[in-house]
Amino acid sequence: MLNKIEIYDTTLRDGTQGAGISFSLEEKIFLTHLLNELGIPYIEGGWPGSNPKDEMYFKKIREKKKKGELKGSQVFAFSSTRRKGVKTSEDFFLSKMVESKADGFCLFGKTWDRQATDALGVTLGENLNIIKESILFLKEKTKKPVFFDCEHFFDGYKSNKEYAIDVLKTALKAGADRVILCDTNGGTFSHECQDIIKELKTLSFPLHNFGFHGHNDCGMALSNSITTVREGFGHIQGTINGIGERCGNTDLVSVISNLQLKMKIQCIPSKKIKGLFSTSKKVWELTHGEGPPNQPFVGVNSFAHKGGIHVSALQKAPEFYEHINPNSIGNRRHILISELSGQSNIINTFGDRYPELKDKRKVKSILHAIQDKEKEGLSYEGADASLELFMRRVLGHNDSIMEKNYLKINDLDFGKKKMSEASLSLNFRGDKTMTVSLGVGPVDALSKALRKALTPFYPEIKNLKLTDYHVKIIDGHCGTMAKVRVSIKHQFLKNKAFTTIGMSENIIEASWQAFESAFTYFAFLKKDQSKKVSQI
Ligand SMILES: [Zn+2]
């Protein structure tokens, strides 16, 4: 096993094969910078000639490299081997590879005998020639590194072992700097990977120049990657967050975290590893908006603790319920408070700011009040600001700043354009105030009316940005009479965010409650200047 592994990222190429995933040219450039900043040594940028965007991408990368940017990463171009019956010098994609002037090249070719004969329609001998000539051509024309992806290697090995080995030998003899064994269908188990590699070892292959490219159809991509590293491979391919076709590729976030933090095998510079969390988040933002909360290492729930016994034990020794320190990859611990919580969750979250929580009876009364609310369907989990306001109320604090007299929403039809108008009357700190605002919909109109009413008293409210609005049906069996839980996330200045909730059978009323709590919480923070939003 090596103590350093090459990471080859194909988020920009194989990652975009995933359903619903497409990056604009600007996004591809942005992600290239992001991966470079993370210290990824190889970035597969695209397939020159397959579309105008990828050609433009390599042009932009050349310009950036000339200016001295993107120094850390080598940006590779990807393509197939030459087409059958065409000379390498006349092959369209190979010529586009040369023209791309990328830092290196990754070619893929057929390794499964049936893929060569039935899919490509060539003899097994012709397929070997195609591989050999394509690698030789690129090596000779560019004098740069050429990697070879053995497509369907594991299925090929099971179908015709001798032929798959011939492909490996051909690629290495032609000068491939790395050969990458691909589990293209993602159907290989880790023990199969191990058995096959053990057989390859008997043939004296240079395994340190071997890589693995896995797909996750059996959920085995990460395990297979780790297995190949344990058997001596020096190169792992994958994508950030495992995005890719069908069930996705190997998730490089997990590969890097596991290898570097747990197995002490270097993948990226140590000081960069904290950037994994933010890199993952930014890639999700450009794909589906939000990643799965239980994504290993970087999920919002990866270090979230709910069970009272667990939280109590964590205080004694974090390693009882955390396999690594969440800060090491830029994530953080979350203590969830719900009907399942113990008193330790409340003390752990608020104890340092509320000395009255030293009184166990008060903690118990808060827990009981939360449980009563949850019986009604209102969950405070993930709603940090609403939870704190609720807890303060139970403790006898009064943070209320406003009282609603009435709220009326009208739909306005301006022909092609439809708008909503919110008329809001409030008692604000004893004074009656009334505002009317237009919005693109009822929630927008409501938010604007409330902001208008409060801005004279809290001009800083302009820095409070709504970043998420989420509606969940509580009792779906009631159909359109069901209660809904509205959850609203606000961001204050750069990275300070808090969430409030509201619940009602009426979505406008639920939204009102969530907005009222958000602005009340904001006022509470402003009132108590010594409290920093970052503490929340
Ligand atoms: Zn792939």
Residues whose N, C-alpha, C, O or C-beta is under 5 A from the ligand:
A	BS01	ZN	D14
